[in-house]
Amino acid sequence: MTAPAAVRPTRGASNAPLLEVKDLRVEFAGRNNRPVRAVRGLTYQIAPGESLGLVGESGSGKSVSALSLLGLLPKKVSKISAGSAVFE
């Protein structure tokens, strides 16, 4: 397996973000049909060549936010209730 190539911005490249997440909200099915809100209004942009680290306490929604963007959350018990993600 080969390592991925480094991402280098080109001269005159657009300032448009490579990934833009706006107001992401993720819920899980809870007891008595009450939703458990795991992610509440996450918004960020990543430009070409940039890195982003999510930092927070255990249970703060870091993994859930990443899994939701990848489409890897279990559909029977989770739902993206709001927000958008655009990858260019």
N, CA, C and O atoms as a DFTB+ gen file, in Angstrom:
352 C
 N C O
     1  1       0.846      -1.166       0.000
     2  2       0.000       0.000       0.000
     3  2       0.896       1.236       0.000
     4  3       1.881       1.285       0.737
     5  1       0.570       2.217      -0.806
     6  2       1.364       3.435      -0.866
     7  2       0.698       4.523      -0.038
     8  3      -0.520       4.535       0.140
     9  1       1.507       5.420       0.456
    10  2       0.992       6.537       1.244
    11  2       0.330       7.540       0.315
    12  3       0.749       7.693      -0.832
    13  1      -0.722       8.240       0.807
    14  2      -1.374       9.246      -0.024
    15  2      -0.435      10.407      -0.313
    16  3       0.420      10.751       0.503
    17  1      -0.604      10.996      -1.467
    18  2       0.215      12.147      -1.844
    19  2      -0.123      13.332      -0.950
    20  3      -1.259      13.477      -0.498
    21  1       0.859      14.164      -0.703
    22  2       0.638      15.365       0.099
    23  2      -0.257      16.331      -0.664
    24  3      -0.189      16.427      -1.889
    25  1      -1.084      17.032       0.067
    26  2      -1.967      18.024      -0.550
    27  2      -1.245      19.356      -0.531
    28  3      -0.888      19.868       0.530
    29  1      -1.035      19.908      -1.702
    30  2      -0.355      21.201      -1.809
    31  2      -1.231      22.149      -2.599
    32  3      -1.636      21.829      -3.716
    33  1      -1.535      23.323      -2.033
    34  2      -2.310      24.293      -2.792
    35  2      -1.516      24.757      -4.016
    36  3      -0.300      24.937      -3.945
    37  1      -2.200      24.944      -5.108
    38  2      -1.537      25.447      -6.309
    39  2      -1.647      26.958      -6.347
    40  3      -2.550      27.547      -5.752
    41  1      -0.721      27.570      -7.052
    42  2      -0.771      29.037      -7.172
    43  2      -2.038      29.442      -7.900
    44  3      -2.433      28.831      -8.893
    45  1      -2.656      30.474      -7.389
    46  2      -3.877      30.971      -8.004
    47  2      -5.080      30.092      -7.701
    48  3      -6.140      30.252      -8.308
    49  1      -4.920      29.165      -6.767
    50  2      -6.026      28.278      -6.414
    51  2      -7.143      29.084      -5.759
    52  3      -6.907      30.112      -5.124
    53  1      -8.333      28.600      -5.930
    54  2      -9.495      29.248      -5.348
    55  2      -9.414      29.212      -3.826
    56  3      -8.842      28.287      -3.249
    57  1      -9.982      30.211      -3.187
    58  2     -10.039      30.242      -1.727
    59  2     -11.242      29.474      -1.213
    60  3     -11.517      29.492      -0.013
    61  1     -11.967      28.799      -2.098
    62  2     -13.137      28.030      -1.691
    63  2     -12.700      26.881      -0.789
    64  3     -11.660      26.266      -1.027
    65  1     -13.488      26.588       0.245
    66  2     -13.119      25.495       1.141
    67  2     -13.207      24.142       0.435
    68  3     -14.032      23.940      -0.456
    69  1     -12.346      23.231       0.851
    70  2     -12.374      21.862       0.355
    71  2     -13.544      21.108       0.985
    72  3     -14.207      20.306       0.328
    73  1     -13.785      21.377       2.268
    74  2     -14.912      20.794       2.996
    75  2     -15.569      21.892       3.811
    76  3     -14.898      22.636       4.527
    77  1     -16.880      21.986       3.697
    78  2     -17.636      22.970       4.469
    79  2     -18.818      22.269       5.131
    80  3     -19.669      21.693       4.453
    81  1     -18.861      22.325       6.455
    82  2     -19.937      21.734       7.240
    83  2     -20.672      22.877       7.916
    84  3     -20.059      23.728       8.561
    85  1     -22.007      22.892       7.762
    86  2     -22.812      23.966       8.357
    87  2     -23.917      23.383       9.227
    88  3     -24.727      22.584       8.758
    89  1     -23.947      23.779      10.475
    90  2     -25.029      23.488      11.417
    91  2     -25.376      22.001      11.491
    92  3     -26.554      21.643      11.492
    93  1     -24.368      21.134      11.552
    94  2     -24.601      19.694      11.625
    95  2     -25.240      19.336      12.962
    96  3     -24.756      19.731      14.023
    97  1     -26.335      18.582      12.894
    98  2     -27.044      18.113      14.086
    99  2     -27.360      16.635      13.902
   100  3     -27.950      16.235      12.898
   101  1     -26.962      15.832      14.878
   102  2     -27.165      14.392      14.825
   103  2     -27.894      13.942      16.088
   104  3     -27.559      14.354      17.198
   105  1     -28.902      13.084      15.892
   106  2     -29.687      12.563      17.009
   107  2     -29.697      11.046      16.984
   108  3     -29.562      10.427      15.928
   109  1     -29.859      10.455      18.160
   110  2     -30.049       9.017      18.303
   111  2     -31.395       8.771      18.957
   112  3     -31.891       9.602      19.719
   113  1     -31.975       7.633      18.655
   114  2     -33.234       7.252      19.290
   115  2     -32.977       7.018      20.767
   116  3     -32.040       6.314      21.144
   117  1     -33.812       7.611      21.593
   118  2     -33.669       7.460      23.033
   119  2     -34.883       6.775      23.624
   120  3     -35.756       6.298      22.898
   121  1     -34.933       6.730      24.914
   122  2     -36.072       6.122      25.609
   123  2     -37.335       6.941      25.400
   124  3     -37.282       8.165      25.274
   125  1     -38.463       6.258      25.365
   126  2     -39.780       6.908      25.244
   127  2     -39.856       7.831      24.031
   128  3     -40.514       8.871      24.076
   129  1     -39.181       7.448      22.947
   130  2     -39.190       8.222      21.690
   131  2     -38.635       9.631      21.832
   132  3     -38.950      10.501      21.019
   133  1     -37.826       9.868      22.837
   134  2     -37.168      11.171      22.998
   135  2     -35.786      11.097      22.362
   136  3     -35.003      10.208      22.694
   137  1     -35.475      12.017      21.455
   138  2     -34.162      11.966      20.804
   139  2     -33.031      12.382      21.753
   140  3     -33.195      13.260      22.600
   141  1     -31.885      11.727      21.583
   142  2     -30.666      12.107      22.294
   143  2     -29.829      12.899      21.297
   144  3     -29.403      12.358      20.277
   145  1     -29.594      14.157      21.581
   146  2     -28.862      15.030      20.664
   147  2     -27.363      14.877      20.902
   148  3     -26.829      15.339      21.910
   149  1     -26.695      14.216      19.950
   150  2     -25.265      13.926      20.101
   151  2     -24.395      15.047      19.548
   152  3     -23.328      15.323      20.097
   153  1     -24.827      15.694      18.477
   154  2     -24.095      16.815      17.873
   155  2     -25.101      17.935      17.687
   156  3     -26.192      17.713      17.162
   157  1     -24.742      19.133      18.115
   158  2     -25.675      20.267      18.084
   159  2     -25.051      21.475      17.405
   160  3     -24.379      22.274      18.058
   161  1     -25.263      21.615      16.113
   162  2     -24.869      22.837      15.413
   163  2     -23.394      22.981      15.105
   164  3     -22.845      24.073      15.248
   165  1     -22.737      21.914      14.688
   166  2     -21.311      21.968      14.353
   167  2     -21.114      22.639      12.987
   168  3     -21.754      22.262      12.005
   169  1     -20.232      23.625      12.938
   170  2     -19.935      24.350      11.697
   171  2     -18.432      24.554      11.587
   172  3     -17.786      24.991      12.539
   173  1     -17.872      24.232      10.404
   174  2     -16.459      24.507      10.150
   175  2     -16.173      24.438       8.658
   176  3     -16.975      23.931       7.874
   177  1     -15.002      24.964       8.281
   178  2     -14.508      24.916       6.901
   179  2     -13.057      24.458       6.929
   180  3     -12.298      24.795       7.838
   181  1     -12.690      23.687       5.918
   182  2     -11.296      23.275       5.754
   183  2     -10.875      23.622       4.337
   184  3     -11.481      23.157       3.372
   185  1      -9.842      24.433       4.211
   186  2      -9.323      24.832       2.905
   187  2      -8.293      23.807       2.429
   188  3      -7.760      23.051       3.242
   189  1      -8.010      23.769       1.138
   190  2      -6.966      22.859       0.652
   191  2      -5.645      23.109       1.383
   192  3      -5.229      24.256       1.550
   193  1      -4.993      22.036       1.815
   194  2      -3.723      22.141       2.521
   195  2      -3.846      22.347       4.017
   196  3      -2.837      22.315       4.721
   197  1      -5.054      22.557       4.526
   198  2      -5.264      22.757       5.960
   199  2      -5.592      21.434       6.644
   200  3      -5.990      20.462       6.001
   201  1      -5.417      21.422       7.952
   202  2      -5.807      20.295       8.795
   203  2      -6.732      20.816       9.880
   204  3      -6.679      21.992      10.239
   205  1      -7.574      19.942      10.398
   206  2      -8.482      20.317      11.474
   207  2      -8.479      19.209      12.509
   208  3      -8.583      18.031      12.166
   209  1      -8.362      19.578      13.758
   210  2      -8.449      18.612      14.848
   211  2      -9.646      18.943      15.714
   212  3      -9.817      20.089      16.129
   213  1     -10.477      17.948      15.989
   214  2     -11.612      18.135      16.891
   215  2     -11.182      17.685      18.280
   216  3     -10.721      16.558      18.463
   217  1     -11.334      18.559      19.243
   218  2     -10.906      18.293      20.605
   219  2     -12.109      18.479      21.518
   220  3     -12.861      19.444      21.381
   221  1     -12.284      17.554      22.444
   222  2     -13.380      17.688      23.387
   223  2     -13.390      16.543      24.366
   224  3     -12.629      15.584      24.238
   225  1     -14.257      16.654      25.338
   226  2     -14.378      15.628      26.363
   227  2     -14.975      14.365      25.778
   228  3     -15.565      14.382      24.698
   229  1     -14.818      13.282      26.493
   230  2     -15.428      12.017      26.108
   231  2     -16.938      12.207      26.011
   232  3     -17.563      12.773      26.908
   233  1     -17.512      11.728      24.917
   234  2     -18.957      11.853      24.732
   235  2     -19.411      13.175      24.168
   236  3     -20.609      13.456      24.154
   237  1     -18.484      14.002      23.697
   238  2     -18.864      15.326      23.195
   239  2     -19.302      15.337      21.730
   240  3     -19.751      16.371      21.235
   241  1     -19.180      14.202      21.024
   242  2     -19.682      14.138      19.657
   243  2     -18.631      14.148      18.566
   244  3     -18.969      14.257      17.387
   245  1     -17.373      14.038      18.930
   246  2     -16.301      14.075      17.920
   247  2     -16.427      12.929      16.923
   248  3     -16.441      13.158      15.714
   249  1     -16.516      11.717      17.415
   250  2     -16.613      10.555      16.529
   251  2     -17.936      10.528      15.780
   252  3     -17.971      10.176      14.601
   253  1     -19.015      10.892      16.441
   254  2     -20.324      10.895      15.795
   255  2     -20.348      11.887      14.640
   256  3     -20.922      11.592      13.592
   257  1     -19.743      13.044      14.807
   258  2     -19.727      14.022      13.716
   259  2     -18.938      13.494      12.523
   260  3     -19.362      13.670      11.381
   261  1     -17.800      12.852      12.768
   262  2     -16.999      12.295      11.673
   263  2     -17.728      11.137      10.994
   264  3     -17.767      11.066       9.766
   265  1     -18.300      10.242      11.775
   266  2     -19.018       9.103      11.204
   267  2     -20.236       9.547      10.399
   268  3     -20.572       8.924       9.391
   269  1     -20.895      10.610      10.829
   270  2     -22.064      11.096      10.084
   271  2     -21.656      11.633       8.719
   272  3     -22.368      11.425       7.737
   273  1     -20.522      12.319       8.643
   274  2     -20.050      12.836       7.359
   275  2     -19.650      11.711       6.411
   276  3     -19.754      11.857       5.194
   277  1     -19.198      10.602       6.959
   278  2     -18.802       9.449       6.147
   279  2     -19.969       8.525       5.831
   280  3     -19.810       7.570       5.070
   281  1     -21.142       8.792       6.405
   282  2     -22.309       7.950       6.177
   283  2     -22.219       6.607       6.880
   284  3     -22.779       5.622       6.398
   285  1     -21.527       6.548       8.007
   286  2     -21.291       5.284       8.696
   287  2     -22.094       5.112       9.987
   288  3     -21.858       4.159      10.729
   289  1     -23.032       6.007      10.266
   290  2     -23.865       5.845      11.452
   291  2     -24.966       4.828      11.175
   292  3     -25.457       4.752      10.049
   293  1     -25.366       4.044      12.178
   294  2     -26.448       3.071      11.975
   295  2     -27.773       3.790      11.702
   296  3     -28.227       4.595      12.514
   297  1     -28.381       3.497      10.566
   298  2     -29.579       4.217      10.144
   299  2     -30.811       3.931      10.998
   300  3     -31.715       4.763      11.082
   301  1     -30.852       2.768      11.626
   302  2     -32.036       2.418      12.420
   303  2     -32.143       3.235      13.698
   304  3     -33.250       3.453      14.189
   305  1     -31.033       3.688      14.246
   306  2     -31.076       4.375      15.547
   307  2     -30.532       5.802      15.503
   308  3     -30.534       6.489      16.524
   309  1     -30.069       6.257      14.345
   310  2     -29.504       7.615      14.275
   311  2     -30.129       8.388      13.123
   312  3     -30.707       7.819      12.196
   313  1     -29.992       9.710      13.217
   314  2     -30.555      10.575      12.182
   315  2     -29.779      11.883      12.158
   316  3     -29.506      12.471      13.205
   317  1     -29.422      12.340      10.952
   318  2     -28.878      13.687      10.789
   319  2     -30.097      14.587      10.685
   320  3     -30.786      14.589       9.665
   321  1     -30.365      15.345      11.726
   322  2     -31.596      16.112      11.799
   323  2     -31.507      17.489      11.141
   324  3     -32.532      18.101      10.842
   325  1     -30.294      17.973      10.916
   326  2     -30.128      19.284      10.258
   327  2     -28.694      19.420       9.794
   328  3     -27.810      18.666      10.202
   329  1     -28.487      20.394       8.936
   330  2     -27.146      20.726       8.493
   331  2     -26.848      20.310       7.086
   332  3     -27.646      19.645       6.426
   333  1     -25.669      20.718       6.632
   334  2     -25.224      20.359       5.285
   335  2     -23.704      20.193       5.296
   336  3     -22.997      20.752       6.134
   337  1     -23.238      19.408       4.339
   338  2     -21.800      19.212       4.159
   339  2     -21.517      19.221       2.663
   340  3     -22.155      18.502       1.894
   341  1     -20.549      20.045       2.260
   342  2     -20.180      20.145       0.856
   343  2     -18.692      19.846       0.748
   344  3     -17.866      20.492       1.392
   345  1     -18.363      18.857      -0.076
   346  2     -16.976      18.473      -0.321
   347  2     -16.669      18.766      -1.772
   348  3     -17.343      18.256      -2.666
   349  1     -15.654      19.584      -2.018
   350  2     -15.276      19.942      -3.393
   351  2     -13.994      19.266      -3.769
   352  3     -13.509      19.441      -4.887
